[in-house]
Amino acid sequence: MHSTESINTSHQVLREGKARKLSPKSTNHVFYQIGREQVDGELYVRLIGNEGGGMHSKEWVSLNNVLDIITTQEKPFKSSCLKGVFQSGSANNAVFLAACIRGMGLTIQSDKSVFLHVLAPDFDIQRDELLSLGEQSTDSE
């Protein structure tokens, strides 16, 4: 378990991005970072901001945990399946993270609902590209 101080100071930011919020009524975005933890070398993602309001945690969460969760879903899944990756209980965490995951190209909207997700057809390519960020950062240090 990491202390809050190490979580805030021990990540090398490798990529920043933004993604549209899930609601079709919104044109606002959520903003995220992908970083590599300096001690364990693992990749993490965190929410860093959003347009239009809504509190959220800025804690780093394991990208591998997120990937494990979404790849084990057997049918279109709700954002709430991501709640467990956060220590903080903000109601927006899972929904905002789901928007980011969709923005990264890992998931797409389900045919059943704009708020349900399925893995993107090119999920493996998108996942491998994200995971390669950690390897690239190691080579460039």
Secondary structure, 3 states (H helix, E strand, C coil): CCCHHHHHHCEEEEEEEEEECCCCCCCCEEEEEEEEECCCCCEEEEEEEECCCCCCCCCCEEHHHHHHHHHCCCCCEEHHHHHHHCCCCCCCHHHHHHHHHHHCCCEEECCCCCCEEEECCCHHHHHHHHHHHHHHHHHHC
